[in-house]
Amino acid sequence: MTDPTQIIVVELQYTSDDLSKVDALIDAHMAFIDAQYKAGTFLASGPKVPRTGGVILARGSDVDAIAELMKQDPFLIEGVATYSYTAFLPRRTGAEAFAAL
């Protein structure tokens, strides 16, 4: 059974220390990211510190649905990042914390 209120943590890990390959795809990657914000799927995203990948918080019915969506990300298509997924059921949120970002 799936829960439509699941939050999926998508963790991206770059496949190389050579960030020039990542940088060459950043505009296409950001277009994909922006489209998912407009669709209401992504809630937050950004690079890791240090810059070894990124993290996305997504809303979805389950991990498989988000993993299927992520197949459209140019980073995955071009093999510059790998992805891992963790689902959780938010029981408390601090909306004001996100508003301050």
C-alpha positions as a Markdown table, in Angstrom:
| # | Residue | x | y | z |
|---|---|---|---|---|
| 1 | Met | 0.0 | 0.0 | 0.0 |
| 2 | Thr | 1.3 | 3.5 | -0.8 |
| 3 | Asp | 0.7 | 6.7 | 1.0 |
| 4 | Pro | 0.2 | 9.8 | -1.1 |
| 5 | Thr | 1.8 | 12.0 | 1.6 |
| 6 | Gln | 5.2 | 10.3 | 1.3 |
| 7 | Ile | 8.2 | 12.5 | 1.0 |
| 8 | Ile | 11.0 | 11.0 | -1.0 |
| 9 | Val | 14.6 | 12.1 | -0.3 |
| 10 | Val | 16.5 | 11.9 | -3.6 |
| 11 | Glu | 20.3 | 11.9 | -3.0 |
| 12 | Leu | 22.4 | 12.6 | -6.1 |
| 13 | Gln | 26.1 | 11.6 | -6.0 |
| 14 | Tyr | 28.3 | 12.8 | -8.9 |
| 15 | Thr | 30.1 | 9.9 | -10.6 |
| 16 | Ser | 33.4 | 11.9 | -11.1 |
| 17 | Asp | 35.4 | 14.6 | -9.3 |
| 18 | Asp | 35.6 | 16.4 | -12.7 |
| 19 | Leu | 32.7 | 18.9 | -12.3 |
| 20 | Ser | 33.1 | 20.2 | -15.9 |
| 21 | Lys | 30.8 | 17.4 | -17.1 |
| 22 | Val | 28.2 | 18.3 | -14.5 |
| 23 | Asp | 28.5 | 22.0 | -15.3 |
| 24 | Ala | 28.0 | 21.3 | -19.0 |
| 25 | Leu | 24.6 | 19.9 | -18.1 |
| 26 | Ile | 23.5 | 22.3 | -15.4 |
| 27 | Asp | 21.1 | 24.3 | -17.6 |
| 28 | Ala | 19.3 | 21.2 | -18.8 |
| 29 | His | 19.2 | 19.8 | -15.3 |
| 30 | Met | 17.8 | 23.0 | -13.9 |
| 31 | Ala | 15.1 | 23.1 | -16.6 |
| 32 | Phe | 14.1 | 19.6 | -15.4 |
| 33 | Ile | 14.2 | 20.7 | -11.8 |
| 34 | Asp | 12.1 | 23.8 | -12.5 |
| 35 | Ala | 9.5 | 21.7 | -14.4 |
| 36 | Gln | 9.1 | 19.5 | -11.3 |
| 37 | Tyr | 8.6 | 22.5 | -9.1 |
| 38 | Lys | 5.8 | 23.8 | -11.4 |
| 39 | Ala | 4.2 | 20.3 | -11.4 |
| 40 | Gly | 4.2 | 20.4 | -7.5 |
| 41 | Thr | 6.4 | 17.4 | -7.2 |
| 42 | Phe | 9.6 | 18.9 | -5.8 |
| 43 | Leu | 9.5 | 20.7 | -2.5 |
| 44 | Ala | 13.2 | 21.6 | -2.0 |
| 45 | Ser | 16.5 | 21.0 | -3.7 |
| 46 | Gly | 20.1 | 22.1 | -3.7 |
| 47 | Pro | 23.7 | 21.0 | -3.9 |
| 48 | Lys | 25.5 | 19.1 | -1.2 |
| 49 | Val | 28.3 | 20.9 | 0.8 |
| 50 | Pro | 31.0 | 20.1 | -0.3 |
| 51 | Arg | 29.7 | 19.9 | -4.0 |
| 52 | Thr | 29.7 | 16.1 | -4.5 |
| 53 | Gly | 26.1 | 15.9 | -5.6 |
| 54 | Gly | 22.7 | 17.2 | -4.5 |
| 55 | Val | 19.6 | 16.5 | -2.5 |
| 56 | Ile | 15.9 | 16.8 | -3.6 |
| 57 | Leu | 12.8 | 16.5 | -1.4 |
| 58 | Ala | 10.0 | 15.2 | -3.6 |
| 59 | Arg | 6.3 | 14.5 | -3.0 |
| 60 | Gly | 5.1 | 11.2 | -4.5 |
| 61 | Ser | 3.1 | 8.1 | -4.1 |
| 62 | Asp | 6.2 | 5.9 | -3.7 |
| 63 | Val | 9.9 | 5.6 | -4.4 |
| 64 | Asp | 9.3 | 3.8 | -7.7 |
| 65 | Ala | 7.2 | 6.7 | -9.1 |
| 66 | Ile | 9.9 | 9.3 | -8.2 |
| 67 | Ala | 12.7 | 7.0 | -9.5 |
| 68 | Glu | 10.8 | 6.7 | -12.8 |
| 69 | Leu | 10.4 | 10.5 | -12.9 |
| 70 | Met | 14.2 | 11.0 | -12.3 |
| 71 | Lys | 15.0 | 9.0 | -15.4 |
| 72 | Gln | 14.2 | 12.3 | -17.3 |
| 73 | Asp | 17.0 | 14.2 | -15.5 |
| 74 | Pro | 19.8 | 15.0 | -17.8 |
| 75 | Phe | 22.3 | 14.2 | -15.0 |
| 76 | Leu | 21.0 | 10.6 | -15.0 |
| 77 | Ile | 20.6 | 10.3 | -18.8 |
| 78 | Glu | 24.3 | 11.4 | -19.3 |
| 79 | Gly | 25.6 | 9.3 | -16.4 |
| 80 | Val | 27.1 | 12.2 | -14.4 |
| 81 | Ala | 25.2 | 11.2 | -11.2 |
| 82 | Thr | 23.8 | 8.2 | -9.4 |
| 83 | Tyr | 20.6 | 8.4 | -7.3 |
| 84 | Ser | 19.4 | 6.9 | -4.1 |
| 85 | Tyr | 16.0 | 7.2 | -2.6 |
| 86 | Thr | 14.5 | 7.2 | 0.9 |
| 87 | Ala | 10.8 | 7.6 | 1.6 |
| 88 | Phe | 9.4 | 8.9 | 4.9 |
| 89 | Leu | 6.0 | 9.9 | 6.2 |
| 90 | Pro | 6.1 | 13.5 | 7.5 |
| 91 | Arg | 4.2 | 13.7 | 10.7 |
| 92 | Arg | 5.4 | 17.2 | 11.7 |
| 93 | Thr | 6.6 | 20.1 | 9.6 |
| 94 | Gly | 7.8 | 23.6 | 10.2 |
| 95 | Ala | 6.4 | 25.5 | 7.3 |
| 96 | Glu | 7.9 | 28.7 | 8.7 |
| 97 | Ala | 11.4 | 27.1 | 8.4 |
| 98 | Phe | 10.9 | 26.6 | 4.6 |
| 99 | Ala | 9.4 | 30.1 | 4.2 |
| 100 | Ala | 12.6 | 31.6 | 5.7 |
| 101 | Leu | 14.8 | 29.9 | 3.0 |
